[in-house]
């Protein structure tokens, strides 16, 4: 996405700076609801301004910043007279519709103090898994950065249903970092780092670095944040770190008041080391951002073709179809034991497929027309699990 400097230099944990942070040119920062709002709802303007000042300093230094901000639902609680975060989807959507305007307005005013413009980008899962929508999201974010604006990303809570939700903005932030080919992801929370247990309990220690799953063995990851207005907690942040580092993006996890120090490369919080290789961004989204709408059962030959030889899936290799889906939806490809081996975007509706199973594309074209001489899942729209 634009010109990159190449991979960041090796990270240092020597008490001075983290070079992977200081050399990062494109940075995605995620902040949670509890770090922006009060427990009863409503924006904490001082906290918002502190964050804005830290991010504006990065832009002034010539770096690109994408902000993934929670807080829309929480910001809408007080204006609607709601004492706590609602559990039902309809009321959450109503709160988001009120709070989103308040949230983006506060950010716009804050960044305007630094003569910076913000752009609101509201996403659903469909926006980043269907090819045309994915390209649109990419182009919008790229153009905003080219125009020296600060994209502010949130899930489109006012219209998202349970079937097309990311689930939490930590996961969304990791996926946005992959989408924009970021050099760094910073997760800001109400806890200063990842700890081995509850930080308030004796014996818990701060984890300064995570190089792999072994460093997380025995770590007691708690539940929701202390303020009770968000959906995340340390569980979702660690999972977001797994997603981002799997894409080759380093991650810093720390408290919102330490944002300035973290972005300056100071060894605060927890640093998650990245994997060395980056998969294709859109397929990475397909693997991590989607829930399958159905399943296609493959015979052993089709499994070998898809998994072993990375071929497209043809009707001849499918033995059964489960679920209700339409062309373009994500489906899982399963082996004879029912284990998912891949996920892909299907080219047929569920009602069309049963009559096509076990037949070659040439046979189908001759019997039904040239429109049926196509793959059920093209290899370019398929990711192995």
Secondary structure, 3 states (H helix, E strand, C coil): CCCCCCCCCCCCCCCCCCHHHHCCCEEEEEECHHHCECCCCCECHHHHHHHHHHHHHHHHCCCEEEEEECCHHHHHHHHCCCCCCCCCHHHHHHHHHHHHHHHHHHHHHHHHCCCCCEEEEEECCHHHHCHHHHHHHHHHHHHHHHCCCEEEEEECCCCCCHHHCCCCHHHHHHHHHHHCCCCEEEEEECCCCEECCCCCCCCCCEECEECCHHHHCCCCCCCCCCCCCCCCCHHHHHHHHHHHHHCCCEEEEEEHHHHHHHHCCCCCCEEECCCCCCCCHHHHHHHHHCCCCEEEEECHHHHHHHHHCCCCECHHHEEEEEECCCCCCEEEEECCCCCEEEEEECCCCHHHHCCCCCCCHHHHHHHHCHHHCCCCECHHHEEEC
